[in-house]
Amino acid sequence: MTLDVLDLTRLQFAVVTIYHYLFVPLSISLAAATAGLHTAWLRTGRDELRRLTLLVGKLLLVTFAVGVVTGLVQEFQFGMAWSAFARFYGDVFGPTLAIEGMLAFFLEATFLGLWFFGWDRLPRLVHLATIWVVAVGTLISAFVILAANSFMQNPVAYALDPDTGRARLTSFRELLLNEVNLAAFPHTMSGAAMCGGALLLAIGAWRRWVRPGAADTAELAAFGLLARVGAWTTLAGGALTAATGDVLGKVVAHVQPMKMAAAEALYDTTAGAPFSVLALGRPSEREPFLSVEIPRLLSFLVGGSPDATVQGIDDLQARYVEQFGPGNYVPVVPVAFWSFRAMIGAGVLAAALALAYLWLTRRGRELTPQRPAPRWLLRAVPVLPLLPAAANSAGWVFTETGRQPWLAFGISRTADGISPGLTAAEALVSLLAFTAVYGVVLVVWLRLVASLARRGLPPAAAAGPPAAGSPQRDPAARPDPAADLAPTY
């Protein structure tokens, strides 16, 4: 199969986006976790919370740094490979990208630096405020950038300029309050909570139960606490992801019915449509030869009623041809079908593993050599963070491929957005280069995270938190970037 310039350019954007998005939800959730742990330490004075705050803060620092690096190329792609899109929609996208850039590259980075290097220099409440600014800034940044993506799913708040033919923004407020954005933001943040929670659970459980090393009793107890915090975060994030996903699914079915029809490979309009948990078929045939279905579930998910009518691919294709002109408006159905199920399956499995860990450690129970954890759980814990990451990536694959062939649904096709004069060779070279460089960056991040997990917690402090208004003069509280972030091999 030969890939043309459009295929290569789309693949390049997908690779860069997926790489970048591995770090975005982690940054959001780790910022909130760091702020929460720091607040809990100041309220209680428990030293294990201070030590956990420092550990999670270092994880945030390396993740945020890699996220910024990968995010720069993400925005530059609009000029490199999608200049026609940028030229046409620049007035709409410009404010969102500018605000996201100021928040991510200035506000968040500045206050994260103040927090990291301000342990023995800032009054405790001012110091605490810096990390909360970071946490809130990540949420605002996510909301604004999701508004830009939601425009592509459901274009609102724009008008075509009669002189230039370009789209111009008519209301920034309406752009932010796009119904897709209001549904997608809580769903995305819930998925982010699962990513961060799974990482904390994996590190805490691995150090507490799988590789305790030379840690003392207090450190092992702290890692046990970290694991339970991560497990509860993962489980709560999973429950919220399911609830918000139901809301988002109904919104998507309203504004992009073809996407939801492709998610079920539903070709005929059906009342009381089932949901296929598993379906196997031949590429040349539309009907599977093996299907495991839950009756009427798709109708309930889409319309809120088990008897609701779900529009099929064939009827939607005919309607779009009449509405938009000749063309193929059906996305790649197998990609939409399986990415949708991969998203759900990986998320459910991550939440189930978190629940199993919480059950085994309920009411202060200890996992000891006399009462060991099941071997399958011990093997699953180190790779647990891969599940929410896979669920998030599959969700975005479904979101973006299910919209095709539209760049901005109903008004602009993807083929119209690539840069004029861009050749397949140029797209291929940049695709290979980005894949290789990002692969190296990912390996570096993994080594840094593994190094932080192996090193354990910072030293215990001699006293609790200082009085309000006074700097935190505890030398053990101040991070040493050169020592703590250097990987060990």
N, C-alpha and C positions, 0 to 999 in steps of 0.2 A: 504494500500500500504506500503510495506517494503522498506526502503531506504538502499542501500548497502554503503560500505565505500566510493566509488567514488561519489555517490550522496551527502552524508553528507559532504565530503571534499569540493566539489564544492559549496554547500550551505554555508558552513562556510566561504569560501573565498568571496562569494557574500555578506554575511551579513557584514563582516568586511570592504569590499570595499565600499559598499553603505553608511555605517555609516561614514567612513572616507571622502568619497567624498561629504558629506553634507557640510563639512567645507572648502574643498580645493577651490572651485570657490568663496566662500565668502572671503577667505583670499586674493585671487588674486585681486578681484574687490575692496575690502575695502582698500587694500594697494594703489591701483591707486587712489581711491577717496580721501584718506587721503593726498597723495602727491599733488593732484590737488587742494584741498581746502587750504592746507598749502601754496602752491605757490600763489594762488589767494589772500590770506590774506597779504602776504608780498608785493605783487604788489599793492594792493589797500589800505591796512591799515584798512579795515572794520572789526570792532571787532566781528560782528556776524560770520564772516568766521573763525576767530580764535577759537571761541567757538564751532563751528561746527567741526572744525579740531580736537579738543580735544575729542569730543563725538565720531566721527567716528574712531579716533585712538584707543579709548578704546574698541570699538566694534572689531576692528582689533586685538587688543592684546588678548582678551579672545578667539576669534575664532582661531587665529594662535596657541595659546597654546593647545587648544583642538585638532586642526588638527595635531600637532606634536605628541601628545600622541597617537592618533588613528593611525597615520602613522607608528609608530614604529612597531606595531604588523603586519601591512600590509607587511613590508619587512621581518619580522621574519618568516612569514608563508612559505616562500620559503624553509626554513630549517626545519620547523616543519612538514608541511603536503605535500610539493611538492619538496622533496629533489632530486628525480629522475630528475625532470625538471631542478632544480638548478645545478645538476651535469652535465647534458648534455649541457645546454645553459649558464652556469655560465660565460664563457669567453665572451659571447656576452652581457649578461645583466650586468655583473660586472661594466664596466665603467659608464653606465647610472645610476645605483643605487648609485655608489660612488659619482658621481657629484651631483646627486639630494640630497644625504645625506649631502654633504658639503654645498650646497647652503641653504637647508631648515633648517638644524640643527645648522649650524655655521654662515654663512654669514647673512642670513635673521634674525635669532634670535639675533645675536650680534648687528646688526644695528638697529633693532627694539627696543632693549633695550637702545641703545644710543639715539635714537629719543625720547623715552618715558621719560627717566630720564634726558635728556639734555636740557630741556627748559630754565633753568636759568644758564647753565654752558657753552654751546657751542655758538660760533658766529652764527648769524642767517643763513648765507648761508651754513655753515658747517652742521648746524642742519637740514636745508632743504635737503641737500644732503643725509643725513642718511636715510630719508624716501623714497627718490627716489631710493636709492640702494636696499631697501627692495622691492619696486614695480617692479623694473627691475629684481631683483633676482627671484621673483615669476614667472615671465614670462620665464626666462631661465630654471628654475627648471621644469616648466610645459612642455616646449618644449623637454627637455631631457627625461623626464619620459614617455612622449607620444611616443617618438621614440622607447622605449622599447616595449610598447604596440603595436605600428605599426608593429614591427617585427613579432609579433604573428599573425597579420592580413595578412601581406605580407612579408615573410622572405626574407631579402636581406643582402648583405655584410657578408656572412658567408661561411665557407667551413668545411667539415667534416674531422677531423684529421684521417689519415689512421692508426695511431698507437693506439689511444685511442678511436676512434669512436665518440669523442665529437665534438660539433660545436665550431669553433673558429672564432673570429671576423677578417675580412679581411680589412675593411675600416670603421673607426668610422665616417668619413664624409658621406659615402654612407648610413650608418645606420641612421644618422640624417636627410639626405635628401631623405629618403624613401617617395615615392609619397603619401602614405597613411598619413604619418606624416605631410607633407606639406599641405594636405587638412584638416586633423583632428585638427591641432593646432588652426587655426583661428576660426574654428567652435566651438571648446571647449572654447576658450577665449570669444567668443560672448555669449555663454551660461553662462559663469562666470559673465559677465557684467550684464546679466539679473538677476542673483541671488543677487548680491550686490545692484543693483538699486532697486529691489523690496523690499529689507529689509529697505533701506533708505526711500523709498516712504511710506512704512507701518509705520515706526516710526514717520516720519515727519507729515504725514496726521493724524495719530492717536493722536499725541500731539497737532496738530493745530486745528483739526476739531472735533474729537470724544471725547477726554479727555483733554481739555486745562488746567484743574486744576487751580493752582494759578499763572501760568506763566504771566509775564508782556507783554506789547505790543511788545517790542523788541524781546523777546524770541519767542513769537508766530509768528512774522514775519520771524525769523530765521528758525523755524520749517517749515513754508510754503516754504521757499527757499530750505530747505533740501528735502522736498517732491517733488518739481518740478525737482531738480537735479536727484533724484531717478527715477522719471517718465521718464525723457528724457533718462537716462541711460538704463532703461528697454526697452523703445521703440526702441532706437538705437540698443541695443543688440539683440532685436527680429528681426529687419530688417536684421542685419548682420548674425544672425543665419540662417535665411531663405536662404540668398544668399550663404553663405559658405556651408550650408547643401546641396544645389543643386550641388555644385562642389564635395563635399565628396561623395554624392550618386553616381555620375558618376564614380568616382574612385573605390568605393566599387563594383559597378556592373562589373567593368573590372577585378578586382583581386579576388573577391568573388561573382560570379554570383548567387550561391546558396542562399546566404544571402538575396539578393534583391528579388529573386523569393519567398523565404519564407515570406518576408515582405508583399507580396501581395497575398500569398497563391496561386500562379500561377503555376499550375501543367503542363500546356501545353505551349509549345513555341508559342508565339503570336506576330504578327506584329500589331502595333497600339493598344497596351495593355492599358486597362483602369486602373484607380486608384480607389480603393474602399474606400469611406469615412466611410462606415459602412457596415458590413456583418454579418449575423446571419445564423448559420447552425447547423446541428446535428453532434455530434462527429464521428459517423460512416460514414458520407457522406462528400465527398470532395467539392461538390458544395453547396453554401449557398441557403437557401430558401428565403432569403431577402437580397438584396444588393443595396446600393446607390453608384453609380459609376460616375466618371468624365471621359468621353471618351478620350482615347489616352494619358492621362496625365502621366501614368507610363512610356510609351515609351519616352515621352519628357524628363522626369526626368532622365531616365537611359541613353538614347542615344542622347538626344538633338534634337530629331525630333519626331513629332507625329506619324510617320510611322515606327519608329525604331523597330527592332525585339528584344523581351525580351525572354531570354531562360527560359524554364519551369523546374519545379522540376524533373519531370520524365526523361527528356532528360539529365539533369545534373547528376542525380543519375546513369543512365546508363553509361555516360561518365566517371564518377569517379570510378565506378566499373572496367571499362576497364583500367583506368589509374593507380589506386592505389590498386586494388585487391578487393575481396569480402568484403562487409560491408554495413552498413546503413549510408549514408552521408547526410541525411536529418535532419536538426535541428527540434526542437519542433515547428511546424508551428504556432499554436495558440499563443505561447509566442512571437515569432517574429512579427506576425501580429499585436497583440494588443499593444505590447510595442512600436512599431513604431508609431502607431496612438496616444497612450498616450503621447509620446514625442512631437509630432506635436500639438496635441490638447491643452495640458497644456501650451506650449510656446505661442501659438496664443492667448489663453485666457489671459495670463499675459500681453502680449503686448497690447491687446485690453483694459484692465482695466487701464493701464498706459495712453493710448491715451484718454480714457474717462476722467481721472483726469485732464490731460493737457487741454482738451477742456473746462471743467467746470471752470478752473482757468485761462483761456487765457486772455491776455492783462491786467494783474493785477487785474482781477476780484476776489472779496472776496466771500467766502461762509459764510454767516451770518444766524442768526435765521430768518431773513426776506427772505433770498435766500439760503435755506439749500441745501446740497448735497442730491441726491437721496438716499433713505434708503438702496437700494441694494448695492450702492457703499460704503457707510459707513460700512456695514456689511462685504463687501469683502476686504476692506483695511487691517484689522489686519491679515488676513490669506493669503494675497497676496504672501508673500515669499514662501509659500508651492508650488505654481504653478511652478516657475522655478526649484525648488528643485526636484519636481516630474518629470519635463521634463528631467533634467539632469540624474536622476536615471534611468528613462525609456530608455533613449538613451544608457546608458552603459549596461543595461540589453539586449537591442537589439544587441548591438555591440558584446557582449561576448557570448550570447546564440546562436546568428545567425551564429557564427563561428563553432559551434560544428558539428561533434565530434573532431575537430582539436584543439590541444593546440597551435601549430604553424602550420598555414594552409599549408596542403600539405606534411608536413614532419614528424609530430609527433602528435599522438592522445592524447587526454586528459587522457585517462585511463593509459597511459604509464608514466605520470608525477608525480603520487602520491608517497609518501614515502613508500618504502618496509616495510612490517611488521605492517603498521598502521592498527588498527582494527576499526570496526564500533563503538564500545563502546568509544574508545578514541576520535574519531572524533565527536561523539555526545556530550560527556562531554565538549570538548573544544568549540563546537558550542554554547551550552547552556551558558557556562561561558562567552564567548565573547559577546553574545547577552545581557546578564544581565548587565555586566560591562559597555558596550557601551551605554546601555539604561540609566544607571545612569549618565554617562558622558553627554549624550544629555540633560537630565533633568537639570543638573547643568548649562550647557551652556544656555539653555532657560531661566533659572531663572536669570542668570547674565545679559543677554541681556534685559530682561524685567525690571530688576532693573535699568539699565542704562537709559532705555527709560523713566521710571517713574521719575527718579531724575531730568531729564531735562538737560539744558546746564550749563556749569561751569559759575562762576561769571563773570560779565563784567569787562573789564580792564579799567584802568584810562587813558591810552594813547595807541597810535598805535604801530606798530612794531619798534624795536630799529634800530639804524643806522647799516649799513653793517659793519661786522667785530666785532661788540660788542655783548656780551652775552645778552640773553633775560631775563632781570631782573624782569619781571612782575610776582609777586607771584601768581596772579590768573591764569597764564598760566601753571604753573607747576602742573602736575597731582599728586594727592594724592592716590596711589593705595589702601591703607588701607581703605580710606573713600569711594572712588568712585566705587570700584569693589566689595564691600561687598553687598551681596544681601539683600533685605528687603522682609519680608514675611508678 
